[in-house]
Amino acid sequence: MYSCTQCHGGDAQGQTGPSLHGPDFHYAKNATNKGMFETIWNGTNGGMGAKGKGLMDPTDPTNGLKPDEVLQIQAWIRSHNDKLTGNE
């Protein structure tokens, strides 16, 4: 259904898409939780499509991530970054 790892890599280190490791994010707003939510929900002008429910697939308003799912993804990204930087 959603394959973040396809572009961002298995450890979010970046592949076709940018790394999700901070503190220097490809999109500076991703350093904040609000900014990262907006990026995942609405997509980017740089190529990533919207993943938010009702936005991901205009032909199917039920397709896409729910707000809670986006928050879970963010929590994984943030906790993964903490492990990499030793800030657990």
Secondary structure by P-SEA (a helix, b strand, c coil): ccccccccccccccccccccccccccccccccaaaaaaaaacccccccccccccccccccccccccaaaaaaaaaaaaaaaaaaaccc
